[in-house]
Structure formats: C-alpha cells, structure tokens
Amino acid sequence: MMRRDDLVKVLQERPFKPFRLILTNGIRHDVRHPDMAIVTPSTIFVGIPASSGPAGAAEDVVIVGLGHVVQIEYLSTASPTPSP
C-alpha cells in the first residue's frame, strides 16, 4: 500500500518529474503534470488528459484507492530516439 505522504512528496517535487502509478491489478496511470492528481487520505484522483488543450486540463478522472498503488516509477522526460 502506498502512503499518502509519499505520493504528496512526489507531487510536490520541484522541478516536477512525471511518474507512473502501478496498481495491484497491473493497470498503470501516468501523471505528467502536478495538477493532474489530487491525493486524499485514502485515494488518489488521477486526471486523464484531454487529447487537446492545456497540459493541466483533464478530460476524465480515475479514482484509485491508495491500497492498490504498489509502485511509483518516474517517466523519462527525454524525447524518444527514432529507430533506423
């Protein structure tokens, strides 16, 4: 189970580093902007970005119980290198 304080700490890091939540069922949710996640004592609300519009704007939201978050991994901010 992920602790609320750990998630808040990751969201408050400056500069912000995009990260992925990995859940007990294998589902993954990316948080690419600090405004796209809200942590409560028992859940995290993860904004699903709109296909167009500002970076901090959500089209939908997923509510995840903190007990289902098993890992956080930071996402690469580097641009992918095209394959030859």
Secondary structure, DSSP 8 states (H G I E B T S, - for coil): ---HHHHHHHHH-SS---EEEEETTS-EEEE-SGGGEEE-SSEEEEEEE-SSS-TT-EEEEEEEEGGGEEEEEE---S------
